[in-house]
Amino acid sequence: MRSPRLRQEPLPNRPALNRRRAQPFAKLGAFSVCLAAAALLWAPQALLGEDPKAPRPPDQLVLRGIELTVNHHYDEAHSCFDSLANSLPDHPAGPFFKAAVLHSRMLDYESDQAAGEFARFVEEAIASASHCLAQNPSDAWCLFYRGAAYGYRAFHAARQGRYLAAFHDGQLALRDLESAVALDSSLADAYLGIGSYKYWRGKLLRYLSWLPFVPDEREEGIRLIRLAIARGRYSYLTGLNDLAWVLIDAGKYDEAAETARKGLASCPESRFFLWPLAEACFAKQNYPAAVHWYERLLESVLRAPENNHHNEIICRLKLAHAYCALGETDKARMHATAILSLKLEKDIAQRANKKQAMARAILERCVPPADAP
C-alpha cells in the first residue's frame, strides 16, 4: 500500500477531515501497511484469540480477503469481511478487517471519501477489543487489534498535520502491541508494527520538539521489521512493503529496490510494490529504471476504477523529471503538459499547486536542442 503506501501502514475520531497533508508522511505506506494489511495477514491465528474454544471463521474466507486487498479488488474483499463480521458479531476482527480494506483503498487512491465509514469501523474495533480485554486482560490478540486501531488513528492524524494527536495515539498503539508480544512471544509478526512505529516516530517528533526527549530508535525499528519478515508467520509481504519505504527514507536505494522486487515477484500487478520500486530507482537517479517502473505504475493508475488525478500527477511529474534528465525532451514535455491540462477537483487542485509549478518549470528548462537559446 504509496501510501498505499500495501502501501497493507489510521483515522481520527471525527469524520470531518482537514485536507492538509503532512509532507514527511506522504509516503508512509509502510506504517499503514504494518497496521492494516499486516493485520490481515495475521488473520487465521488472530481470529482465534487466546481462547481455544473461540469460534473459528473459515480460513479460506480470510485468506481470500487478503489476496483481494493486495491486488486492489476492494469491493470483493469488503464483502469477504462483511461475512466474517456477521459470523463473529462481538469480535473486533470484523470491523477491524473492514477498516483495513477501506484504509488500503484510501491510501491506494489518495482519497478520503470513505473516511467517515473507516473511522466508524476503527472505533468499533477499539470498543470491541476493550470489552474483550475487560473480560480477559491477557488476550494478546485483542491487544493487537486495539493497538493496531490506535495506530490507524495515529497515522491519519499525522497525515493531517495533527502531530500531537498522532503522537498520543501512536504511543497507545505501541503500548498495546508491545504488551501483546510480552504475553505471547511467538507473535513475531507483531514486531512489524512495533518496528515501523519506532522508525517513523523520529519523523513525527520533528514537529513536537517541545516534548521530553524520546530516543532515536530508527535502527532498532529496522531490526524489528527484518525480524518480522524472517520469523513472522504471516507478515512476509507486509514486511517487504514496509521495509522498502523505510530503506528509501534511510537512503538505501538498492536494497529498497531489491525488497520491492521481492514483493512484485509474489504480486506482479500490485501498486503497493510498484510505488516503492519506482521511487527507489528515481531517488538513486537511475532514470532508465525509474522511467520503466513509473510508466508501468502510471498505466496501472490510469486503469484503476478511481482516479482523482493525484497519483497520476505524481507519476507524470517523476517521469517528466526522469525523461528530461535523460535528454528525452519530447516525452518530458508531454508529461508536464498533461499535468497542466488536467481538470481537478478543488481539494486535489490545492494539493497539486506546487507540483503544477514544477511541471511549468520543466517546460521552461527542458526544451529540444533546436529550440534552446
C-alpha positions as CSV (number, residue, x, y, z in Angstrom):
1,M,0.0,0.0,0.0
2,R,2.3,4.5,-1.7
3,S,0.7,5.3,0.6
4,P,-0.6,2.9,-0.3
5,R,1.7,3.1,0.5
6,L,0.5,-2.4,0.7
7,R,1.2,0.9,0.6
8,Q,-1.3,-3.4,3.7
9,E,0.7,1.4,7.1
10,P,-5.2,5.2,10.7
11,L,-8.0,7.9,11.2
12,P,-9.3,10.5,13.7
13,N,-12.4,10.2,15.8
14,R,-14.2,12.9,13.7
15,P,-15.1,12.2,10.1
16,A,-14.6,15.8,9.1
17,L,-11.1,16.0,7.8
18,N,-8.5,18.7,7.5
19,R,-7.3,18.3,3.9
20,R,-3.8,19.4,4.8
21,R,-1.2,16.6,4.1
22,A,2.0,16.4,6.1
23,Q,4.8,16.0,3.6
24,P,7.0,13.7,5.7
25,F,4.1,11.3,6.0
26,A,3.0,11.4,2.4
27,K,4.6,8.0,1.7
28,L,4.2,6.2,4.9
29,G,2.6,3.3,3.2
30,A,4.9,1.3,5.4
31,F,3.3,2.3,8.7
32,S,-0.2,1.9,7.3
33,V,0.7,-1.5,5.9
34,C,2.1,-2.8,9.1
35,L,-1.1,-1.9,11.0
36,A,-3.6,-2.7,8.3
37,A,-2.5,-5.3,5.8
38,A,-0.3,-7.0,8.4
39,A,-3.3,-7.5,10.5
40,L,-5.0,-9.1,7.5
41,L,-2.1,-11.4,7.1
42,W,-2.2,-12.5,10.7
43,A,-5.9,-13.3,10.5
44,P,-6.0,-17.1,10.7
45,Q,-4.4,-17.1,14.2
46,A,-5.5,-13.7,15.3
47,L,-9.2,-14.6,15.0
48,L,-8.8,-17.3,17.5
49,G,-7.6,-15.1,20.3
50,E,-6.4,-16.7,23.5
51,D,-9.5,-18.9,23.9
52,P,-9.1,-22.3,22.1
53,K,-12.9,-22.6,22.2
54,A,-13.4,-19.4,20.4
55,P,-15.3,-19.7,17.1
56,R,-13.0,-20.1,14.1
57,P,-14.1,-18.5,10.9
58,P,-13.2,-20.1,7.6
59,D,-9.5,-19.5,6.9
60,Q,-10.2,-19.6,3.2
61,L,-12.5,-16.6,3.5
62,V,-9.9,-14.6,5.4
63,L,-7.1,-15.6,3.0
64,R,-9.3,-14.7,0.0
65,G,-9.9,-11.3,1.5
66,I,-6.2,-10.7,1.9
67,E,-5.5,-11.7,-1.7
68,L,-8.2,-9.4,-3.0
69,T,-7.0,-6.5,-0.9
70,V,-3.3,-6.8,-2.0
71,N,-4.5,-7.0,-5.6
72,H,-6.8,-3.9,-5.3
73,H,-10.2,-5.8,-5.6
74,Y,-11.5,-3.8,-2.6
75,D,-15.3,-4.3,-3.0
76,E,-14.9,-8.1,-3.1
77,A,-12.5,-8.0,-0.1
78,H,-15.0,-5.9,1.8
79,S,-17.7,-8.5,1.1
80,C,-15.5,-11.2,2.5
81,F,-15.0,-9.4,5.7
82,D,-18.7,-8.5,5.9
83,S,-19.3,-12.2,6.1
84,L,-16.6,-12.5,8.7
85,A,-18.2,-9.8,10.8
86,N,-21.6,-11.4,10.5
87,S,-20.2,-14.7,11.7
88,L,-18.4,-13.1,14.7
89,P,-20.6,-10.1,15.7
90,D,-18.9,-9.5,19.0
91,H,-15.3,-9.9,17.9
92,P,-13.1,-6.9,16.9
93,A,-11.9,-8.8,13.9
94,G,-14.9,-7.9,11.7
95,P,-14.8,-4.1,12.0
96,F,-11.0,-4.1,12.1
97,F,-10.6,-6.0,8.8
98,K,-13.3,-3.9,7.1
99,A,-11.4,-0.9,8.3
100,A,-8.2,-2.4,6.9
101,V,-9.7,-2.8,3.4
102,L,-11.1,0.8,3.4
103,H,-7.7,2.1,4.7
104,S,-5.8,0.3,1.9
105,R,-8.3,1.7,-0.6
106,M,-8.0,5.3,0.6
107,L,-4.2,5.1,0.5
108,D,-4.1,3.5,-2.9
109,Y,-6.4,6.1,-4.5
110,E,-5.3,9.0,-2.3
111,S,-8.9,9.7,-1.4
112,D,-10.7,10.4,1.9
113,Q,-14.2,9.6,0.5
114,A,-14.6,6.6,2.9
115,A,-13.1,8.4,5.9
116,G,-16.3,8.5,7.9
117,E,-17.1,4.9,7.4
118,F,-13.5,4.0,8.1
119,A,-13.4,6.0,11.4
120,R,-16.6,4.2,12.5
121,F,-15.1,0.8,11.9
122,V,-11.9,1.8,13.8
123,E,-13.9,3.0,16.8
124,E,-15.9,-0.2,16.7
125,A,-12.8,-2.3,16.7
126,I,-11.3,-0.4,19.7
127,A,-14.5,-0.7,21.7
128,S,-14.9,-4.4,20.9
129,A,-11.3,-5.1,21.8
130,S,-11.5,-3.1,25.0
131,H,-14.6,-5.1,26.0
132,C,-12.7,-8.3,25.3
133,L,-9.8,-7.2,27.4
134,A,-12.1,-6.2,30.3
135,Q,-13.1,-9.8,30.4
136,N,-9.6,-11.3,29.7
137,P,-6.7,-8.8,30.1
138,S,-4.2,-11.4,28.9
139,D,-5.8,-11.8,25.4
140,A,-2.8,-10.9,23.3
141,W,-4.7,-10.7,20.0
142,C,-7.3,-8.3,21.4
143,L,-4.4,-6.2,22.5
144,F,-3.1,-6.4,18.9
145,Y,-6.4,-5.3,17.4
146,R,-6.8,-2.4,19.8
147,G,-3.2,-1.3,19.3
148,A,-3.4,-1.5,15.5
149,A,-6.7,0.5,15.6
150,Y,-4.9,3.2,17.6
151,G,-2.2,3.1,15.0
152,Y,-4.7,3.8,12.3
153,R,-5.7,7.0,14.1
154,A,-2.1,8.0,14.7
155,F,-1.2,7.6,11.0
156,H,-4.0,9.6,9.7
157,A,-3.7,12.3,12.3
158,A,-0.1,12.7,11.2
159,R,-1.2,13.0,7.5
160,Q,-3.5,15.8,8.5
161,G,-0.7,17.6,10.4
162,R,-2.3,16.9,13.8
163,Y,1.0,15.8,15.3
164,L,0.2,15.8,19.0
165,A,-2.8,13.6,18.4
166,A,-0.7,11.3,16.2
167,F,2.0,11.0,18.9
168,H,-0.6,10.2,21.6
169,D,-2.4,7.5,19.6
170,G,1.0,6.2,18.4
171,Q,2.1,5.7,22.0
172,L,-1.1,3.9,22.8
173,A,-0.6,1.6,19.8
174,L,3.0,0.9,20.8
175,R,1.9,0.1,24.4
176,D,-0.7,-2.4,23.2
177,L,1.5,-4.1,20.6
178,E,4.4,-4.5,23.0
179,S,2.1,-5.9,25.6
180,A,0.8,-8.4,23.1
181,V,4.3,-9.6,22.4
182,A,5.1,-9.8,26.1
183,L,2.1,-12.0,26.6
184,D,2.8,-14.2,23.6
185,S,6.4,-14.3,22.5
186,S,5.5,-16.4,19.5
187,L,3.9,-13.4,17.8
188,A,6.9,-12.5,15.8
189,D,4.6,-10.8,13.3
190,A,3.8,-8.1,15.9
191,Y,7.4,-6.8,15.6
192,L,6.4,-5.4,12.3
193,G,4.0,-2.8,13.8
194,I,6.4,-2.1,16.6
195,G,9.4,-1.7,14.4
196,S,7.6,0.5,11.9
197,Y,6.4,2.9,14.6
198,K,9.8,3.1,16.2
199,Y,11.3,4.1,12.9
200,W,8.8,6.7,11.8
201,R,8.3,8.2,15.3
202,G,11.5,10.1,14.7
203,K,9.9,11.9,11.8
204,L,6.9,12.8,13.9
205,L,8.9,14.2,16.7
206,R,10.5,16.8,14.5
207,Y,7.2,18.6,14.7
208,L,6.9,18.2,18.5
209,S,10.3,19.5,19.6
210,W,8.9,20.7,22.9
211,L,8.1,17.1,24.1
212,P,10.5,15.4,26.5
213,F,13.4,13.6,24.8
214,V,12.5,10.4,23.1
215,P,15.4,8.3,21.9
216,D,16.1,7.8,18.2
217,E,15.2,4.1,17.6
218,R,15.2,4.0,13.8
219,E,17.9,1.3,13.6
220,E,16.0,-0.8,16.2
221,G,12.9,-0.3,14.1
222,I,14.6,-1.6,11.0
223,R,15.9,-4.6,13.0
224,L,12.4,-5.5,14.2
225,I,10.9,-5.2,10.8
226,R,13.5,-7.6,9.4
227,L,12.8,-9.9,12.3
228,A,9.1,-9.9,11.5
229,I,9.9,-10.7,7.8
230,A,12.3,-13.5,8.8
231,R,10.3,-15.1,11.6
232,G,6.8,-14.0,11.3
233,R,4.2,-16.4,10.0
234,Y,2.0,-14.0,8.1
235,S,4.0,-10.8,7.6
236,Y,6.2,-11.5,4.7
237,L,4.5,-9.3,2.0
238,T,3.5,-6.6,4.5
239,G,7.1,-6.5,5.9
240,L,8.6,-6.2,2.4
241,N,6.4,-3.2,1.6
242,D,7.2,-1.6,5.0
243,L,10.9,-2.3,4.7
244,A,11.1,-0.9,1.2
245,W,9.8,2.5,2.3
246,V,11.9,2.6,5.4
247,L,15.1,1.8,3.3
248,I,14.2,4.6,0.8
249,D,13.9,7.0,3.7
250,A,17.2,5.8,5.0
251,G,18.9,6.4,1.6
252,K,19.5,2.6,1.0
253,Y,18.0,2.7,-2.5
254,D,19.5,-0.5,-3.9
255,E,18.3,-2.6,-1.0
256,A,14.9,-0.9,-1.2
257,A,14.5,-1.7,-4.9
258,E,15.5,-5.3,-4.2
259,T,13.0,-5.5,-1.4
260,A,10.2,-4.2,-3.6
261,R,11.0,-6.6,-6.4
262,K,10.6,-9.5,-4.0
263,G,7.1,-8.2,-3.3
264,L,6.4,-7.9,-7.1
265,A,7.5,-11.5,-7.6
266,S,4.5,-12.6,-5.5
267,C,2.1,-9.8,-6.6
268,P,3.2,-8.7,-10.1
269,E,0.4,-6.1,-10.5
270,S,0.3,-4.7,-7.0
271,R,0.8,-0.9,-6.8
272,F,1.8,-1.5,-3.2
273,F,5.2,-2.7,-4.6
274,L,5.3,-0.7,-7.8
275,W,5.4,2.6,-5.9
276,P,8.5,1.9,-3.7
277,L,10.3,0.2,-6.6
278,A,9.8,3.2,-8.9
279,E,10.7,5.7,-6.1
280,A,13.9,3.8,-5.1
281,C,15.1,3.9,-8.7
282,F,14.2,7.6,-9.0
283,A,15.8,8.5,-5.7
284,K,19.1,6.9,-6.8
285,Q,18.9,8.8,-10.1
286,N,18.7,5.5,-12.0
287,Y,16.5,7.2,-14.5
288,P,16.1,4.4,-17.1
289,A,14.8,2.1,-14.5
290,A,12.7,4.9,-12.9
291,V,11.1,5.6,-16.3
292,H,10.3,1.9,-16.7
293,W,8.6,1.5,-13.4
294,Y,6.8,4.8,-13.3
295,E,5.4,4.2,-16.8
296,R,4.1,0.9,-15.6
297,L,2.7,2.4,-12.4
298,L,1.1,5.2,-14.4
299,E,-0.6,2.7,-16.6
300,S,-1.9,0.9,-13.6
301,V,-3.2,4.2,-12.0
302,L,-5.0,5.2,-15.2
303,R,-6.7,1.7,-15.4
304,A,-7.8,1.9,-11.8
305,P,-11.6,2.4,-11.2
306,E,-10.9,5.6,-9.2
307,N,-8.5,8.3,-10.3
308,N,-8.8,11.8,-8.8
309,H,-5.5,12.6,-10.7
310,H,-3.4,13.0,-7.5
311,N,-1.3,9.8,-8.1
312,E,-1.4,10.4,-11.9
313,I,0.3,13.8,-11.3
314,I,3.0,12.3,-9.1
315,C,3.8,9.7,-11.7
316,R,3.8,12.2,-14.6
317,L,6.0,14.6,-12.7
318,K,8.5,11.9,-11.9
319,L,8.5,10.8,-15.5
320,A,8.9,14.4,-16.7
321,H,12.0,14.8,-14.4
322,A,13.5,11.5,-15.5
323,Y,12.9,12.0,-19.2
324,C,14.4,15.5,-19.0
325,A,17.5,14.1,-17.3
326,L,17.8,11.5,-20.0
327,G,17.6,14.2,-22.7
328,E,14.2,12.9,-24.0
329,T,12.7,16.3,-24.1
330,D,9.6,15.5,-26.1
331,K,8.5,12.8,-23.5
332,A,9.3,15.1,-20.6
333,R,7.3,17.9,-22.1
334,M,4.4,15.6,-22.9
335,H,4.0,14.5,-19.2
336,A,4.5,18.1,-17.9
337,T,1.8,19.3,-20.3
338,A,-0.5,16.5,-19.3
339,I,-0.3,17.6,-15.7
340,L,-1.3,21.2,-16.5
341,S,-4.2,20.1,-18.7
342,L,-5.9,18.0,-16.0
343,K,-9.3,19.3,-14.6
344,L,-9.0,18.8,-10.9
345,E,-11.5,18.9,-8.0
346,K,-10.9,21.8,-5.6
347,D,-9.1,19.8,-2.9
348,I,-6.9,18.0,-5.3
349,A,-6.1,21.3,-7.1
350,Q,-4.9,22.8,-3.8
351,R,-2.6,19.8,-3.2
352,A,-1.3,20.0,-6.7
353,N,-0.2,23.7,-6.8
354,K,3.4,23.0,-6.1
355,K,3.5,20.1,-8.5
356,Q,2.0,22.1,-11.3
357,A,4.6,24.8,-10.7
358,M,7.3,22.2,-11.0
359,A,5.7,21.0,-14.3
360,R,5.9,24.6,-15.6
361,A,9.5,24.8,-14.6
362,I,10.2,21.6,-16.5
363,L,8.6,23.0,-19.6
364,E,10.8,26.1,-19.3
365,R,14.1,24.4,-18.9
366,C,13.6,21.1,-20.8
367,V,13.4,22.2,-24.4
368,P,14.6,20.5,-27.6
369,P,18.2,21.3,-28.6
370,A,17.0,23.2,-31.7
371,D,14.8,25.5,-29.6
372,A,17.4,26.1,-26.8
373,P,18.6,29.7,-26.6
